[in-house]
Amino acid sequence: MTIREVLAIIGKEFNDEQILWGVGGSIMLNYYGLAENPRDIDLVIALADVERADTILSKLGRKQDRMPDSLYETEHFLEYVIQGVDVDIMAGLNIIHEAGIYSFEFDAQSVTKKMTISEVEIPLTSLEDWYVIYQLLGNREAKVERIETHLLSSRLVDKDLLERALTGNLPKYVKSRVETLLASLST
């Protein structure tokens, strides 16, 4: 099965259960033409829905044991293999950085686009949120630059999401870069 087929199966199940979710990572970047050949599925789930999502994904595939990662203090980071495809879910995403912890606020506002696969609506998390997240993860500068270039050239930016991120605990270099982007979009 392809990644898209697995995503459609997950999407149908999540949508039927009215789970608040969104696709991030390489599939979201691929939608905008900013990444090629996604190799896994990264999903962000509302904290209130994580148990139902876990039940669904555990029925669809095999839940994996996960080793702790010092970069994250995420409340729920679960991994599955479904039809040979790696699927990660994050709920309560918290990223540790040199100035503390950034808590990604995932809600309905975080879903800014939708795509359709096999007649299943697939919500996509925002480029704006991943612009911030990738800066915090380190070793993702190429992705950050591609997103930044896209946001500047399209000028279709949800400034509210960037401003919301600025209210979070971000290191100075990330705040500065987000503020510079916002200033560039205002000219």
C-alpha distance (Angstrom), angle and dihedral (degrees) to the residues before:
residue distance angle dihedral
M1 . . .
T2 3.79 . .
I3 3.79 125.2 .
R4 3.80 89.7 -109.5
E5 3.81 92.0 52.9
V6 3.81 91.9 49.5
L7 3.81 90.3 47.1
A8 3.81 90.6 52.1
I9 3.82 90.9 52.0
I10 3.80 91.5 49.5
G11 3.79 91.2 44.4
K12 3.79 93.8 53.2
E13 3.80 91.5 50.4
F14 3.82 94.2 45.6
N15 3.80 93.0 45.5
D16 3.80 92.1 48.3
E17 3.82 88.5 53.5
Q18 3.83 92.1 44.8
I19 3.78 92.9 -123.0
L20 3.80 115.9 170.8
W21 3.79 103.3 -126.4
G22 3.77 143.7 140.5
V23 3.78 139.2 -166.9
G24 3.79 117.3 -117.7
G25 3.78 136.8 164.8
S26 3.78 123.2 46.2
I27 3.82 96.8 -12.3
M28 3.80 90.7 55.7
L29 3.81 90.6 45.6
N30 3.82 89.8 48.1
Y31 3.82 90.2 54.9
Y32 3.82 88.2 60.9
G33 3.80 93.2 43.5
L34 3.81 91.7 -109.1
A35 3.82 98.6 117.3
E36 3.78 136.0 29.6
N37 3.79 130.9 -140.8
P38 3.80 105.5 3.8
R39 3.80 109.8 -144.3
D40 3.79 100.3 -166.1
I41 3.79 142.8 18.4
D42 3.81 120.5 -109.4
L43 3.80 114.7 -167.0
V44 3.78 130.1 -175.7
I45 3.80 113.8 -153.3
A46 3.80 130.6 -169.1
L47 3.80 110.4 -107.1
A48 3.79 90.7 -122.5
D49 3.81 90.5 58.2
V50 3.81 102.0 42.9
E51 3.81 96.6 100.3
R52 3.81 93.0 51.8
A53 3.81 90.4 45.8
D54 3.81 90.3 50.6
T55 3.81 91.1 51.1
I56 3.81 91.5 51.1
L57 3.80 95.6 45.9
S58 3.81 92.4 44.9
K59 3.82 88.7 56.0
L60 3.81 92.3 47.2
G61 3.78 96.0 48.4
R62 3.77 147.5 -19.8
K63 3.80 122.4 -55.9
Q64 3.80 113.1 -134.3
D65 3.78 130.1 -142.3
R66 3.77 110.3 -113.1
M67 3.76 128.2 -147.7
P68 3.83 116.0 -138.5
D69 3.81 115.2 -99.7
S70 3.81 119.9 -151.4
L71 3.82 90.8 -147.4
Y72 3.79 94.4 65.3
E73 3.75 136.3 56.1
T74 3.79 90.5 177.3
E75 3.78 115.2 159.8
H76 3.82 93.1 -136.7
F77 3.81 123.5 14.8
L78 3.78 108.3 164.2
E79 3.79 130.1 175.3
Y80 3.80 129.9 -156.3
V81 3.78 139.5 172.5
I82 3.80 111.9 -140.1
Q83 3.80 118.2 -179.3
G84 3.82 89.2 -22.9
V85 3.83 93.9 -50.2
D86 3.81 121.8 118.1
V87 3.80 111.7 -128.2
D88 3.81 122.7 -171.8
I89 3.78 124.5 -170.9
M90 3.77 125.8 -164.6
A91 3.77 125.6 -168.7
G92 3.77 120.5 173.8
L93 3.81 92.5 14.4
N94 3.80 110.2 -156.8
I95 3.80 120.9 175.4
I96 3.78 121.5 -160.0
H97 3.82 115.7 -139.5
E98 3.80 137.5 162.8
A99 3.83 93.3 -84.2
G100 3.81 96.5 46.6
I101 3.79 132.8 -85.8
Y102 3.80 128.8 -27.6
S103 3.81 114.0 -151.2
F104 3.80 113.0 -155.1
E105 3.79 109.0 -140.2
F106 3.81 105.7 -141.8
D107 3.79 116.3 -170.9
A108 3.80 139.2 128.5
Q109 3.83 89.8 -68.9
S110 3.83 88.3 62.0
V111 3.82 90.7 65.9
T112 3.79 105.5 80.1
K113 3.81 104.6 159.1
K114 3.77 138.9 26.1
M115 3.75 130.7 -153.6
T116 3.78 129.2 -168.8
I117 3.78 125.9 -129.5
S118 3.81 118.2 179.3
E119 3.80 90.3 -17.3
V120 3.83 91.3 -53.7
E121 3.79 117.8 123.9
I122 3.81 110.9 -128.7
P123 3.84 116.5 -164.6
L124 3.79 117.1 -143.0
T125 3.77 125.2 -151.1
S126 3.79 115.9 -129.5
L127 3.77 129.8 -83.3
E128 3.80 86.9 -138.4
D129 3.80 92.6 60.7
W130 3.81 93.0 45.8
Y131 3.81 89.7 48.0
V132 3.81 86.5 64.6
I133 3.82 96.8 36.9
Y134 3.82 94.3 51.6
Q135 3.82 90.9 51.2
L136 3.80 89.1 55.7
L137 3.80 94.9 46.7
G138 3.80 94.6 60.4
N139 3.79 126.7 -143.5
R140 3.82 88.7 55.4
E141 3.82 98.8 98.4
A142 3.81 93.5 124.5
K143 3.82 90.1 55.9
V144 3.81 91.7 45.6
E145 3.80 90.7 51.4
R146 3.82 93.0 47.7
I147 3.80 91.0 50.5
E148 3.80 92.3 45.5
T149 3.81 92.3 49.7
H150 3.80 90.7 48.2
L151 3.80 93.3 48.8
L152 3.81 92.1 48.1
S153 3.80 94.1 46.9
S154 3.81 97.6 42.7
R155 3.81 93.9 40.4
L156 3.81 85.7 -159.6
V157 3.77 94.4 124.5
D158 3.78 130.4 152.3
K159 3.79 95.9 -135.1
D160 3.80 90.5 -177.6
L161 3.81 90.1 66.0
L162 3.80 92.0 50.9
E163 3.80 91.1 46.8
R164 3.80 89.9 48.3
A165 3.82 89.6 52.6
L166 3.81 89.2 52.5
T167 3.81 89.5 60.8
G168 3.80 88.9 61.0
N169 3.78 126.9 84.5
L170 3.81 101.0 -82.6
P171 3.79 129.6 161.5
K172 3.81 114.8 -108.0
Y173 3.81 94.9 -107.4
V174 3.82 91.7 56.1
K175 3.81 93.2 45.3
S176 3.79 89.8 49.4
R177 3.79 93.2 50.0
V178 3.82 92.8 48.0
E179 3.81 91.1 47.2
T180 3.81 90.4 49.6
L181 3.81 90.7 50.9
L182 3.80 91.4 49.4
A183 3.81 90.8 48.9
S184 3.82 90.9 49.8
L185 3.80 90.3 51.8
S186 3.80 91.2 52.3
T187 3.81 94.1 59.4
